[in-house]
Amino acid sequence: MEQKARILIVDDTPSARMMNGAVLSKDGYEIDYACDAKEGLRKVEEFNPDVIISDIVMPEMDGFEMCKALKGDVRHRHIPVILLSALDKKEDLVHGLDSGADEFLSKPANPAELRARVRTMLRIKSQHDELQASLKLRDDIAHTIVHDMRSPLNVIIGATELLSLYGSDEGKRALFCDRIMKQARRLNSLTNDLLMTSKIEHGRMLLNRKSFSLDAMLAKTLDNYEMMASASSHRIVLELSDDPMPQMHGDPDLIIRVFDNLITNALKYSPPNTEIRVSAVHNPETDSIEAEVADQGSGIPMEQGDVIFEKYGTLQNAPEGVRQFGLGLYFCKLALEAHGGSIKVEPNQPFGSVFSIVVPVIAPEQAKISETVNTDG
C-alpha cells in the first residue's frame, strides 16, 4: 500500500490552518498542524513531513526564522517549505527566499494554486529521496565490492609472503600455492560477475549460443567441487533422471556460472556434515529443464524470498552470516531471465533452502528481461 504524503501546516490563526487543511485534504494527504513556529519545529521531528506550509507573521518566532532553522539542520533541509503571507513587499519575498523557502504564496492562497504548488514540491521531494537512495545504494555497493575483494587479496598477500619465507619446503610451497590459486579464482569469479551483470543490465550481453549437455556439465562441475566439499565435511549428491535429457541450446558459460554460484553458496551457508542436493529433470510439456540446488543451512524467510535476488539485497532479522548477499544470486536471476528462465527459493525440509530453476531447453532469441533490470544500473 502506497504511503500518503505528509503535509505540515504551521499557522497561528486557527481558521487559516483549517481552511488550508480542508483544501489539501481533497488530495488525500496526511495532514498535521502546528499553532506556531516553535511547535512546527517540534512537529517536524515527530511527523517527518514531506512538505511544510507556514505563515510568516507569528509570535516569538516567525516563518522566516523557522525556515532558516530547518534549512540549517542537515536532517531536515531537504523538506520543501512554502511560505504564506499577506505581506506583498518585494523585500519580504527576498527575505523568504534568503531564509531557504522553496515557494512564496500570497495569503489567503488560491486553493487551486496551493494544491498545484504542493504537488510540485512533492515531486521535488520525491526526486531528492530517489537521488539519496541511489547514492546510498552506490556507496553500499562500493563498500561491499571492496569488502569482497579485500578478503581474498589479504589471503593472497599473506600466502605470497609465507611462500617467500618457506619456499624451500615442498609441502608448504604446495599449500601456499593452492591458497593463492583458490583466492585468485575467487577474485576472478567476482570480477566476472561484475562484468557480466553490468552487460546484462545495460542490454549489451549477447548469448553465446551453443548446444550442450546439461547433465554432463553438472557431473563435471560437481567433480570440481568434491575436494572443496570434503574439506568442509559436506556431501554433494547429484540426482538426474534415468531418461537422458535433451541437448540444451543457450550460453553454457552463463548456465554453469548459475550453478557455480548456487553450489558455492550452499557450501558457504550449510553447516559441516550436511548434504547438498543437486537435481535436474526435463519437463516435456514445457520443453524446459527444472533443476534444484538444496542445502541444509539457516534457510531464507519466506516473506523475504525476493530480496536475495536483488543487487546486494539484505535480509532483515536473519543470522549474521546470511544477511548480506552480493552479486551472485542477482547475477543468477539476470542470466536465467536472459535465457527466458526463472529462479526462486523455497524452504527445504526440515531446514535449509531449495533454489529452483526453470530454463527452456532452447533459449529464446530475444528473452525479455524484467523492467527492474533495465532501470537498475
PATORBA-188800 format. One record per residue: y, x, z of N, C-alpha, C in turn; residue number from 1; residue in three letters. Coordinates in steps of 0.1 Angstrom, whole numbers, plus 5000, padded with zeros to 4 digits. Example, Ala and Ser with C-alpha at 12.3 -4.5 7.8 and 13.67 -1.06 7.14 Angstrom:
2
PT,4943,5132,5078,4955,5123,5078,4967,5132,5078,1,ala
PT,4978,5128,5071,4989,5137,5071,5000,5129,5079,2,ser
# end
This chain:
377
PT,4988,5008,5000,5000,5000,5000,5013,5009,5000,1,met
PT,5022,5006,4991,5034,5014,4989,5043,5012,5001,2,glu
PT,5048,5023,5007,5057,5022,5018,5071,5017,5014,3,gln
PT,5077,5008,5022,5090,5003,5019,5101,5014,5021,4,lys
PT,5111,5014,5013,5122,5023,5015,5130,5019,5028,5,ala
PT,5135,5029,5036,5141,5026,5048,5156,5028,5047,6,arg
PT,5164,5018,5050,5179,5018,5049,5185,5017,5063,7,ile
PT,5194,5026,5067,5201,5025,5080,5215,5022,5077,8,leu
PT,5220,5011,5083,5233,5006,5082,5241,5009,5095,9,ile
PT,5252,5017,5094,5259,5021,5106,5273,5014,5104,10,val
PT,5277,5005,5114,5290,4999,5113,5293,4993,5127,11,asp
PT,5305,4994,5132,5309,4989,5145,5312,4974,5144,12,asp
PT,5312,4968,5132,5315,4954,5131,5302,4946,5128,13,thr
PT,5298,4937,5137,5285,4931,5136,5284,4923,5123,14,pro
PT,5295,4916,5119,5294,4907,5107,5292,4916,5095,15,ser
PT,5298,4928,5094,5297,4937,5083,5282,4942,5082,16,ala
PT,5277,4946,5094,5263,4950,5094,5253,4940,5089,17,arg
PT,5255,4927,5094,5246,4917,5090,5248,4913,5075,18,met
PT,5260,4913,5070,5262,4909,5056,5256,4920,5047,19,met
PT,5258,4933,5049,5252,4943,5041,5237,4943,5042,20,asn
PT,5232,4940,5054,5217,4939,5056,5211,4928,5048,21,gly
PT,5218,4916,5048,5213,4904,5041,5213,4907,5026,22,ala
PT,5223,4914,5021,5224,4918,5007,5212,4927,5003,23,val
PT,5209,4937,5011,5199,4947,5007,5185,4942,5010,24,leu
PT,5184,4932,5019,5170,4926,5022,5164,4920,5010,25,ser
PT,5172,4916,5001,5167,4910,4988,5158,4919,4981,26,lys
PT,5160,4932,4983,5152,4942,4975,5140,4947,4983,27,asp
PT,5138,4940,4994,5125,4943,5002,5125,4956,5010,28,gly
PT,5137,4961,5013,5138,4974,5021,5135,4971,5036,29,tyr
PT,5131,4981,5043,5130,4981,5057,5144,4985,5062,30,glu
PT,5150,4977,5070,5164,4979,5074,5166,4980,5089,31,ile
PT,5174,4990,5093,5177,4991,5108,5192,4993,5109,32,asp
PT,5197,4991,5121,5212,4990,5123,5216,4999,5134,33,tyr
PT,5228,5004,5134,5235,5012,5145,5249,5007,5146,34,ala
PT,5254,5005,5158,5267,4999,5160,5278,5010,5161,35,cys
PT,5275,5022,5161,5285,5033,5160,5278,5046,5155,36,asp
PT,5286,5056,5152,5281,5068,5146,5271,5076,5155,37,ala
PT,5274,5076,5168,5265,5083,5177,5251,5076,5178,38,lys
PT,5251,5063,5178,5238,5056,5177,5232,5058,5164,39,glu
PT,5240,5059,5153,5235,5062,5140,5227,5075,5140,40,gly
PT,5233,5086,5146,5226,5099,5146,5213,5098,5154,41,leu
PT,5213,5090,5165,5200,5088,5172,5190,5081,5164,42,arg
PT,5195,5070,5156,5185,5063,5148,5179,5071,5137,43,lys
PT,5187,5080,5132,5182,5089,5121,5169,5096,5126,44,val
PT,5169,5101,5139,5158,5108,5144,5146,5099,5146,45,glu
PT,5148,5086,5149,5137,5077,5152,5133,5070,5139,46,glu
PT,5142,5065,5131,5139,5057,5120,5136,5064,5107,47,phe
PT,5141,5077,5106,5139,5085,5094,5142,5077,5081,48,asn
PT,5155,5074,5079,5159,5065,5068,5159,5073,5055,49,pro
PT,5157,5066,5044,5158,5072,5030,5173,5071,5025,50,asp
PT,5180,5062,5030,5195,5061,5026,5202,5056,5039,51,val
PT,5214,5062,5041,5223,5057,5052,5236,5051,5045,52,ile
PT,5239,5039,5050,5252,5033,5046,5261,5032,5059,53,ile
PT,5272,5038,5058,5280,5039,5070,5295,5035,5068,54,ser
PT,5301,5028,5077,5315,5026,5078,5322,5039,5081,55,asp
PT,5335,5040,5078,5342,5052,5081,5349,5051,5095,56,ile
PT,5357,5040,5096,5365,5039,5108,5357,5033,5119,57,val
PT,5353,5041,5129,5345,5037,5141,5350,5044,5153,58,met
PT,5348,5039,5165,5353,5045,5177,5346,5058,5180,59,pro
PT,5352,5067,5187,5347,5080,5192,5343,5090,5181,60,glu
PT,5334,5086,5172,5331,5094,5161,5331,5086,5148,61,met
PT,5339,5091,5138,5340,5083,5126,5329,5086,5116,62,asp
PT,5329,5079,5105,5319,5082,5095,5319,5095,5089,63,gly
PT,5331,5101,5087,5332,5115,5082,5325,5125,5091,64,phe
PT,5327,5124,5104,5321,5133,5114,5306,5131,5114,65,glu
PT,5302,5119,5114,5287,5116,5114,5281,5122,5101,66,met
PT,5287,5120,5090,5282,5126,5077,5282,5141,5078,67,cys
PT,5292,5147,5083,5292,5162,5084,5281,5167,5093,68,lys
PT,5279,5159,5104,5268,5164,5113,5255,5163,5107,69,ala
PT,5252,5152,5099,5240,5150,5092,5237,5161,5082,70,leu
PT,5248,5164,5074,5246,5174,5063,5246,5188,5069,71,lys
PT,5249,5190,5081,5248,5203,5087,5235,5205,5094,72,gly
PT,5226,5195,5094,5213,5196,5100,5203,5197,5089,73,asp
PT,5196,5209,5089,5186,5211,5078,5175,5201,5077,74,val
PT,5173,5194,5088,5162,5183,5088,5167,5171,5080,75,arg
PT,5180,5168,5080,5185,5155,5075,5195,5156,5064,76,his
PT,5198,5168,5060,5209,5170,5050,5205,5164,5036,77,arg
PT,5192,5162,5034,5187,5156,5021,5189,5141,5021,78,his
PT,5192,5134,5032,5193,5120,5032,5206,5115,5025,79,ile
PT,5206,5108,5015,5219,5103,5008,5227,5094,5018,80,pro
PT,5240,5096,5017,5249,5088,5026,5259,5081,5017,81,val
PT,5260,5068,5019,5271,5060,5012,5281,5056,5023,82,ile
PT,5293,5061,5021,5304,5057,5030,5311,5045,5025,83,leu
PT,5314,5035,5034,5322,5023,5031,5335,5023,5039,84,leu
PT,5346,5019,5032,5358,5019,5039,5368,5010,5032,85,ser
PT,5377,5003,5040,5388,4996,5034,5399,5005,5030,86,ala
PT,5399,5017,5034,5409,5027,5030,5408,5030,5015,87,leu
PT,5419,5031,5009,5418,5033,4994,5427,5046,4990,88,asp
PT,5430,5054,5000,5438,5066,4997,5429,5076,4990,89,lys
PT,5435,5084,4981,5427,5094,4974,5422,5105,4984,90,lys
PT,5431,5108,4994,5427,5118,5004,5415,5114,5012,91,glu
PT,5413,5101,5014,5401,5096,5021,5389,5098,5013,92,asp
PT,5390,5096,5000,5379,5099,4991,5375,5114,4991,93,leu
PT,5385,5122,4990,5383,5137,4991,5377,5141,5004,94,val
PT,5382,5135,5015,5377,5138,5028,5362,5134,5029,95,his
PT,5359,5122,5023,5345,5118,5024,5336,5127,5016,96,gly
PT,5340,5131,5004,5331,5140,4996,5330,5153,5003,97,leu
PT,5341,5158,5009,5340,5171,5016,5331,5171,5028,98,asp
PT,5330,5159,5034,5321,5158,5046,5306,5157,5041,99,ser
PT,5304,5156,5028,5290,5156,5024,5285,5143,5019,100,gly
PT,5294,5133,5018,5289,5119,5014,5285,5120,4999,101,ala
PT,5275,5112,4996,5269,5112,4982,5276,5101,4974,102,asp
PT,5281,5090,4981,5288,5079,4974,5299,5074,4983,103,glu
PT,5309,5067,4977,5320,5062,4984,5324,5049,4978,104,phe
PT,5322,5038,4986,5325,5024,4981,5336,5018,4989,105,leu
PT,5344,5009,4983,5354,5002,4990,5348,4991,4998,106,ser
PT,5354,4988,5009,5349,4977,5018,5358,4965,5018,107,lys
PT,5352,4953,5016,5338,4950,5016,5332,4953,5002,108,pro
PT,5320,4959,5002,5314,4963,4990,5309,4951,4982,109,ala
PT,5310,4952,4969,5305,4942,4960,5290,4942,4961,110,asn
PT,5283,4930,4964,5269,4930,4966,5261,4937,4955,111,pro
PT,5264,4933,4942,5256,4939,4931,5258,4954,4930,112,ala
PT,5270,4959,4933,5273,4973,4932,5266,4980,4943,113,glu
PT,5266,4974,4955,5260,4981,4967,5245,4982,4964,114,leu
PT,5238,4972,4959,5224,4973,4956,5221,4983,4945,115,arg
PT,5230,4984,4935,5228,4994,4925,5229,5008,4930,116,ala
PT,5240,5010,4939,5242,5024,4944,5230,5028,4953,117,arg
PT,5225,5018,4961,5213,5022,4969,5201,5025,4960,118,val
PT,5199,5018,4950,5188,5022,4941,5190,5036,4935,119,arg
PT,5202,5039,4931,5205,5053,4926,5202,5063,4937,120,thr
PT,5206,5061,4949,5204,5070,4960,5189,5072,4963,121,met
PT,5182,5061,4962,5167,5062,4964,5160,5070,4953,122,leu
PT,5165,5069,4941,5159,5077,4930,5162,5092,4933,123,arg
PT,5174,5095,4937,5178,5109,4941,5169,5114,4952,124,ile
PT,5167,5106,4962,5159,5109,4974,5145,5111,4970,125,lys
PT,5140,5103,4961,5126,5104,4956,5124,5117,4948,126,ser
PT,5133,5120,4940,5133,5133,4932,5133,5145,4941,127,gln
PT,5141,5144,4952,5142,5155,4962,5128,5157,4969,128,his
PT,5123,5145,4973,5110,5146,4980,5099,5152,4971,129,asp
PT,5099,5147,4958,5089,5152,4949,5090,5167,4947,130,glu
PT,5103,5172,4946,5105,5186,4944,5100,5194,4956,131,leu
PT,5104,5189,4968,5099,5196,4980,5084,5197,4981,132,gln
PT,5077,5186,4977,5063,5185,4978,5057,5195,4968,133,ala
PT,5063,5197,4956,5059,5206,4946,5061,5220,4951,134,ser
PT,5072,5223,4957,5075,5236,4962,5065,5240,4973,135,leu
PT,5062,5230,4982,5052,5233,4993,5038,5236,4987,136,lys
PT,5034,5228,4977,5021,5230,4970,5021,5244,4964,137,leu
PT,5032,5248,4958,5032,5261,4951,5030,5272,4962,138,arg
PT,5038,5270,4973,5037,5280,4984,5023,5280,4990,139,asp
PT,5017,5268,4992,5003,5268,4997,4993,5274,4988,140,asp
PT,4995,5272,4975,4986,5278,4965,4987,5293,4965,141,ile
PT,4999,5298,4965,5001,5312,4965,4995,5318,4978,142,ala
PT,4997,5312,4989,4992,5317,5002,4976,5317,5001,143,his
PT,4970,5306,4996,4956,5306,4995,4950,5316,4986,144,thr
PT,4957,5318,4974,4952,5328,4965,4952,5342,4971,145,ile
PT,4963,5345,4977,4965,5358,4984,4954,5360,4994,146,val
PT,4952,5349,5002,4941,5350,5013,4928,5352,5007,147,his
PT,4925,5344,4996,4911,5345,4990,4909,5359,4984,148,asp
PT,4920,5365,4979,4918,5378,4972,4918,5390,4983,149,met
PT,4925,5388,4994,4926,5398,5004,4912,5402,5010,150,arg
PT,4904,5392,5013,4891,5394,5019,4882,5403,5011,151,ser
PT,4879,5400,4998,4871,5409,4990,4878,5423,4988,152,pro
PT,4891,5423,4987,4898,5436,4985,4896,5445,4997,153,leu
PT,4897,5439,5009,4895,5447,5021,4881,5453,5022,154,asn
PT,4871,5445,5018,4857,5450,5018,4856,5461,5008,155,val
PT,4862,5459,4996,4861,5470,4985,4867,5483,4990,156,ile
PT,4879,5481,4996,4886,5493,5001,4878,5500,5012,157,ile
PT,4873,5492,5021,4866,5498,5032,4853,5505,5028,158,gly
PT,4845,5498,5018,4833,5504,5013,4836,5516,5005,159,ala
PT,4847,5516,4998,4850,5528,4990,4853,5540,4999,160,thr
PT,4860,5538,5010,4863,5548,5020,4851,5554,5026,161,glu
PT,4842,5545,5030,4829,5549,5036,4820,5556,5025,162,leu
PT,4821,5552,5013,4814,5559,5002,4818,5573,5001,163,leu
PT,4831,5575,5002,4837,5589,5001,4832,5598,5013,164,ser
PT,4829,5591,5024,4825,5599,5036,4810,5601,5036,165,leu
PT,4802,5591,5032,4788,5592,5033,4781,5592,5019,166,tyr
PT,4788,5596,5009,4783,5596,4996,4770,5604,4994,167,gly
PT,4768,5614,5002,4756,5622,5001,4743,5615,5006,168,ser
PT,4745,5605,5014,4733,5597,5019,4730,5586,5009,169,asp
PT,4718,5588,5002,4715,5579,4991,4714,5565,4995,170,glu
PT,4708,5562,5007,4707,5548,5012,4720,5542,5015,171,gly
PT,4729,5549,5021,4742,5544,5024,4750,5542,5011,172,lys
PT,4749,5552,5002,4756,5550,4990,4752,5538,4982,173,arg
PT,4739,5535,4982,4734,5523,4975,4740,5510,4982,174,ala
PT,4740,5511,4996,4745,5499,5003,4760,5497,5000,175,leu
PT,4768,5508,5000,4782,5506,4998,4785,5502,4984,176,phe
PT,4778,5507,4974,4780,5503,4960,4776,5488,4958,177,cys
PT,4766,5484,4965,4762,5470,4964,4773,5461,4970,178,asp
PT,4779,5465,4981,4790,5457,4987,4802,5457,4977,179,arg
PT,4805,5468,4972,4817,5469,4962,4814,5460,4950,180,ile
PT,4802,5460,4945,4799,5452,4933,4800,5437,4936,181,met
PT,4794,5433,4948,4794,5419,4952,4809,5414,4953,182,lys
PT,4817,5421,4960,4831,5417,4962,4839,5417,4949,183,gln
PT,4836,5427,4940,4843,5428,4927,4839,5415,4919,184,ala
PT,4826,5411,4920,4822,5399,4913,4829,5387,4918,185,arg
PT,4831,5387,4932,4838,5376,4938,4852,5375,4933,186,arg
PT,4859,5386,4932,4873,5386,4927,4873,5382,4912,187,leu
PT,4863,5386,4905,4862,5383,4891,4860,5368,4889,188,asn
PT,4852,5362,4898,4849,5348,4898,4862,5340,4901,189,ser
PT,4870,5344,4911,4882,5338,4915,4892,5338,4903,190,leu
PT,4893,5350,4897,4902,5352,4886,4899,5343,4874,191,thr
PT,4886,5342,4871,4881,5333,4860,4884,5318,4863,192,asn
PT,4882,5314,4876,4885,5300,4880,4900,5298,4877,193,asp
PT,4909,5307,4882,4923,5305,4880,4927,5304,4865,194,leu
PT,4921,5313,4857,4925,5313,4843,4919,5300,4836,195,leu
PT,4907,5297,4838,4901,5285,4832,4907,5272,4836,196,met
PT,4910,5271,4849,4917,5259,4854,4931,5257,4848,197,thr
PT,4938,5268,4847,4951,5267,4840,4950,5263,4826,198,ser
PT,4940,5268,4819,4939,5265,4805,4935,5250,4803,199,lys
PT,4926,5245,4811,4922,5231,4810,4934,5222,4814,200,ile
PT,4941,5226,4825,4952,5217,4829,4963,5216,4818,201,glu
PT,4965,5226,4810,4975,5226,4800,4970,5223,4786,202,his
PT,4957,5219,4785,4952,5215,4773,4949,5226,4763,203,gly
PT,4948,5238,4768,4946,5250,4760,4931,5255,4760,204,arg
PT,4922,5247,4767,4908,5251,4768,4900,5245,4757,205,met
PT,4895,5252,4748,4886,5247,4737,4872,5250,4741,206,leu
PT,4864,5240,4741,4850,5242,4745,4843,5251,4734,207,leu
PT,4836,5261,4739,4828,5270,4730,4814,5263,4729,208,asn
PT,4813,5254,4720,4801,5245,4719,4789,5252,4713,209,arg
PT,4778,5252,4721,4765,5257,4717,4754,5248,4722,210,lys
PT,4742,5250,4715,4731,5243,4720,4724,5252,4731,211,ser
PT,4720,5246,4742,4713,5254,4752,4704,5245,4761,212,phe
PT,4695,5252,4768,4685,5245,4776,4690,5246,4791,213,ser
PT,4694,5234,4796,4699,5234,4810,4688,5238,4820,214,leu
PT,4676,5234,4818,4666,5237,4828,4663,5252,4828,215,asp
PT,4663,5258,4817,4661,5273,4816,4672,5280,4822,216,ala
PT,4684,5275,4820,4697,5281,4826,4696,5280,4841,217,met
PT,4692,5268,4846,4692,5266,4861,4682,5276,4867,218,leu
PT,4670,5277,4861,4660,5286,4866,4664,5300,4867,219,ala
PT,4671,5305,4856,4676,5318,4856,4687,5320,4867,220,lys
PT,4696,5310,4868,4707,5311,4878,4702,5312,4892,221,thr
PT,4692,5303,4895,4686,5303,4909,4679,5317,4912,222,leu
PT,4673,5323,4901,4667,5336,4904,4678,5346,4908,223,asp
PT,4690,5345,4903,4701,5354,4907,4705,5351,4921,224,asn
PT,4703,5339,4926,4707,5336,4940,4696,5338,4950,225,tyr
PT,4684,5342,4946,4673,5343,4955,4676,5354,4966,226,glu
PT,4681,5365,4962,4684,5376,4971,4694,5372,4981,227,met
PT,4705,5366,4976,4716,5361,4985,4711,5351,4995,228,met
PT,4702,5342,4990,4697,5331,4999,4688,5337,5009,229,ala
PT,4680,5347,5005,4671,5353,5015,4678,5360,5026,230,ser
PT,4689,5367,5022,4697,5375,5031,4704,5366,5042,231,ala
PT,4707,5353,5038,4713,5344,5047,4703,5334,5053,232,ser
PT,4690,5336,5051,4679,5328,5056,4680,5313,5051,233,ser
PT,4683,5312,5038,4683,5299,5031,4672,5298,5022,234,his
PT,4668,5286,5019,4657,5283,5008,4664,5275,4997,235,arg
PT,4662,5280,4985,4667,5272,4973,4655,5266,4966,236,ile
PT,4655,5253,4964,4644,5246,4958,4650,5240,4945,237,val
PT,4643,5243,4934,4647,5237,4921,4637,5226,4917,238,leu
PT,4642,5214,4915,4634,5202,4911,4638,5198,4897,239,glu
PT,4628,5199,4888,4631,5194,4874,4620,5184,4870,240,leu
PT,4624,5176,4861,4614,5166,4856,4603,5172,4849,241,ser
PT,4591,5166,4849,4579,5171,4842,4582,5170,4827,242,asp
PT,4589,5160,4823,4592,5159,4809,4603,5169,4805,243,asp
PT,4601,5176,4794,4612,5186,4790,4625,5179,4787,244,pro
PT,4636,5185,4792,4649,5180,4789,4654,5183,4775,245,met
PT,4662,5175,4769,4667,5178,4755,4677,5189,4756,246,pro
PT,4679,5196,4745,4689,5206,4744,4703,5200,4746,247,gln
PT,4711,5207,4754,4725,5202,4756,4734,5208,4745,248,met
PT,4745,5202,4742,4754,5207,4733,4768,5207,4739,249,his
PT,4773,5218,4744,4785,5219,4751,4789,5234,4753,250,gly
PT,4797,5236,4763,4800,5250,4766,4792,5255,4778,251,asp
PT,4781,5263,4775,4772,5267,4786,4779,5276,4797,252,pro
PT,4789,5283,4793,4796,5292,4803,4803,5283,4814,253,asp
PT,4809,5272,4809,4816,5263,4818,4806,5256,4827,254,leu
PT,4795,5251,4821,4785,5243,4828,4778,5252,4839,255,ile
PT,4775,5264,4835,4768,5273,4845,4778,5277,4856,256,ile
PT,4791,5278,4853,4800,5281,4864,4802,5269,4874,257,arg
PT,4800,5257,4869,4800,5245,4877,4788,5246,4888,258,val
PT,4776,5250,4883,4765,5251,4892,4767,5264,4901,259,phe
PT,4773,5274,4896,4776,5286,4904,4784,5282,4916,260,asp
PT,4795,5275,4913,4804,5271,4924,4797,5262,4934,261,asn
PT,4789,5252,4930,4782,5243,4939,4772,5250,4947,262,leu
PT,4764,5259,4941,4754,5267,4949,4760,5276,4958,263,ile
PT,4771,5283,4954,4778,5293,4963,4784,5285,4975,264,thr
PT,4790,5273,4973,4795,5265,4984,4784,5261,4993,265,asn
PT,4772,5257,4987,4761,5253,4996,4756,5264,5005,266,ala
PT,4755,5276,4999,4751,5288,5007,4762,5291,5018,267,leu
PT,4774,5289,5014,4785,5293,5024,4786,5283,5035,268,lys
PT,4784,5270,5033,4787,5260,5043,4774,5255,5050,269,tyr
PT,4762,5259,5046,4750,5255,5052,4746,5265,5063,270,ser
PT,4741,5260,5074,4736,5269,5085,4723,5276,5080,271,pro
PT,4720,5288,5086,4708,5295,5083,4695,5287,5085,272,pro
PT,4685,5290,5077,4672,5284,5078,4672,5269,5074,273,asn
PT,4681,5266,5064,4681,5253,5059,4679,5253,5044,274,thr
PT,4676,5242,5038,4672,5241,5024,4684,5236,5015,275,glu
PT,4685,5242,5003,4694,5238,4993,4686,5233,4981,276,ile
PT,4688,5221,4978,4680,5215,4967,4689,5213,4954,277,arg
PT,4683,5218,4943,4690,5217,4930,4680,5209,4921,278,val
PT,4685,5198,4916,4676,5190,4907,4684,5185,4895,279,ser
PT,4676,5182,4884,4682,5177,4872,4672,5169,4864,280,ala
PT,4676,5157,4859,4668,5149,4851,4676,5144,4839,281,val
PT,4669,5140,4828,4675,5134,4817,4674,5119,4818,282,his
PT,4686,5112,4816,4686,5097,4816,4687,5093,4801,283,asn
PT,4676,5088,4796,4676,5085,4781,4685,5073,4778,284,pro
PT,4687,5064,4788,4696,5052,4785,4710,5056,4782,285,glu
PT,4715,5066,4789,4729,5071,4787,4729,5084,4779,286,thr
PT,4717,5089,4776,4716,5103,4770,4725,5113,4777,287,asp
PT,4723,5114,4790,4731,5123,4799,4721,5130,4808,288,ser
PT,4726,5141,4814,4719,5148,4824,4725,5144,4837,289,ile
PT,4716,5140,4847,4720,5137,4860,4715,5148,4870,290,glu
PT,4724,5155,4876,4720,5167,4884,4725,5165,4898,291,ala
PT,4719,5172,4907,4723,5172,4921,4722,5186,4927,292,glu
PT,4732,5189,4936,4731,5200,4945,4733,5195,4959,293,val
PT,4722,5196,4967,4722,5190,4980,4721,5201,4991,294,ala
PT,4729,5200,5001,4729,5210,5012,4727,5203,5025,295,asp
PT,4725,5211,5036,4724,5205,5049,4735,5211,5059,296,gln
PT,4747,5211,5053,4758,5216,5061,4765,5206,5069,297,gly
PT,4778,5207,5072,4785,5198,5081,4788,5185,5074,298,ser
PT,4787,5184,5061,4790,5172,5054,4805,5169,5052,299,gly
PT,4808,5160,5043,4821,5156,5039,4823,5141,5043,300,ile
PT,4834,5138,5051,4837,5124,5055,4838,5116,5042,301,pro
PT,4831,5104,5042,4831,5096,5030,4845,5092,5026,302,met
PT,4854,5089,5035,4867,5084,5031,4876,5096,5025,303,glu
PT,4871,5108,5026,4878,5119,5020,4871,5126,5009,304,gln
PT,4861,5118,5003,4853,5124,4993,4861,5129,4980,305,gly
PT,4872,5122,4978,4880,5126,4966,4889,5139,4969,306,asp
PT,4892,5141,4981,4902,5152,4985,4896,5165,4981,307,val
PT,4883,5167,4982,4878,5181,4980,4878,5185,4965,308,ile
PT,4881,5175,4956,4881,5178,4942,4896,5180,4938,309,phe
PT,4905,5179,4947,4919,5182,4944,4922,5197,4945,310,glu
PT,4932,5201,4938,4936,5216,4938,4940,5220,4952,311,lys
PT,4932,5228,4959,4934,5233,4972,4935,5221,4982,312,tyr
PT,4926,5211,4980,4925,5200,4989,4922,5204,5003,313,gly
PT,4927,5197,5013,4925,5200,5027,4920,5187,5034,314,thr
PT,4908,5189,5041,4903,5177,5048,4910,5176,5062,315,leu
PT,4910,5164,5066,4916,5161,5079,4905,5159,5089,316,gln
PT,4906,5164,5101,4897,5163,5112,4883,5168,5108,317,asn
PT,4882,5178,5101,4870,5184,5097,4867,5197,5104,318,ala
PT,4855,5202,5105,4852,5215,5111,4861,5226,5105,319,pro
PT,4865,5236,5113,4874,5246,5109,4870,5253,5096,320,glu
PT,4857,5255,5095,4852,5263,5083,4852,5255,5070,321,gly
PT,4854,5242,5071,4853,5234,5058,4865,5226,5056,322,val
PT,4876,5230,5062,4888,5222,5060,4895,5224,5046,323,arg
PT,4896,5237,5043,4904,5241,5031,4895,5244,5020,324,gln
PT,4897,5238,5008,4889,5241,4996,4899,5247,4986,325,phe
PT,4893,5257,4979,4902,5264,4969,4901,5257,4955,326,gly
PT,4899,5265,4945,4899,5260,4931,4885,5256,4927,327,leu
PT,4875,5260,4934,4861,5259,4929,4858,5245,4925,328,gly
PT,4859,5235,4934,4855,5221,4932,4865,5215,4922,329,leu
PT,4877,5218,4923,4887,5213,4914,4884,5217,4899,330,tyr
PT,4880,5230,4898,4875,5235,4885,4863,5228,4880,331,phe
PT,4853,5225,4889,4841,5217,4885,4845,5204,4879,332,cys
PT,4854,5197,4886,4859,5184,4881,4865,5185,4867,333,lys
PT,4874,5195,4865,4880,5196,4852,4870,5200,4841,334,leu
PT,4861,5209,4845,4851,5214,4835,4842,5203,4830,335,ala
PT,4838,5194,4840,4829,5183,4837,4836,5172,4829,336,leu
PT,4849,5169,4833,4857,5160,4825,4859,5164,4811,337,glu
PT,4861,5177,4809,4862,5183,4796,4850,5180,4787,338,ala
PT,4838,5178,4794,4826,5175,4787,4823,5160,4786,339,his
PT,4833,5152,4791,4830,5138,4792,4822,5134,4804,340,gly
PT,4821,5143,4814,4812,5140,4825,4820,5137,4838,341,gly
PT,4813,5138,4849,4820,5134,4862,4812,5141,4873,342,ser
PT,4818,5141,4885,4812,5147,4897,4817,5139,4909,343,ile
PT,4808,5137,4919,4811,5130,4931,4803,5136,4942,344,lys
PT,4807,5133,4955,4800,5138,4966,4796,5126,4975,345,val
PT,4784,5127,4980,4779,5116,4989,4771,5123,5001,346,glu
PT,4769,5116,5012,4762,5122,5024,4748,5125,5020,347,pro
PT,4743,5136,5025,4729,5139,5025,4722,5133,5037,348,asn
PT,4709,5131,5037,4702,5126,5049,4692,5136,5054,349,gln
PT,4692,5139,5067,4700,5133,5078,4714,5139,5079,350,pro
PT,4717,5150,5073,4730,5156,5074,4733,5165,5061,351,phe
PT,4745,5168,5059,4749,5176,5047,4755,5168,5036,352,gly
PT,4756,5173,5024,4763,5167,5013,4754,5168,5000,353,ser
PT,4756,5158,4992,4749,5158,4979,4760,5157,4968,354,val
PT,4761,5168,4960,4771,5167,4949,4763,5163,4936,355,phe
PT,4767,5151,4931,4761,5145,4920,4769,5147,4907,356,ser
PT,4762,5152,4897,4768,5154,4884,4762,5145,4873,357,ile
PT,4771,5140,4864,4766,5133,4852,4774,5139,4841,358,val
PT,4766,5144,4831,4773,5151,4819,4765,5147,4807,359,val
PT,4772,5143,4796,4765,5139,4784,4757,5151,4778,360,pro
PT,4746,5148,4772,4738,5158,4765,4746,5164,4754,361,val
PT,4754,5156,4747,4763,5161,4736,4777,5158,4741,362,ile
PT,4784,5169,4743,4798,5167,4748,4807,5161,4737,363,ala
PT,4815,5151,4740,4824,5145,4730,4834,5156,4725,364,pro
PT,4838,5154,4712,4847,5163,4706,4860,5163,4713,365,glu
PT,4865,5152,4717,4878,5151,4724,4876,5143,4737,366,gln
PT,4871,5150,4747,4868,5143,4760,4882,5141,4767,367,ala
PT,4883,5129,4773,4896,5125,4780,4896,5132,4794,368,lys
PT,4906,5139,4797,4908,5145,4810,4918,5136,4817,369,ile
PT,4916,5134,4830,4924,5124,4838,4939,5127,4837,370,ser
PT,4947,5117,4839,4961,5119,4838,4967,5128,4849,371,glu
PT,4960,5129,4860,4964,5137,4871,4963,5152,4867,372,thr
PT,4954,5155,4858,4952,5169,4853,4964,5172,4845,373,val
PT,4968,5163,4836,4978,5166,4826,4992,5168,4833,374,asn
PT,4994,5162,4845,5007,5163,4851,5007,5173,4863,375,thr
PT,4996,5179,4866,4995,5187,4878,5001,5200,4877,376,asp
PT,5000,5207,4866,5004,5221,4866,5016,5223,4858,377,gly
# end
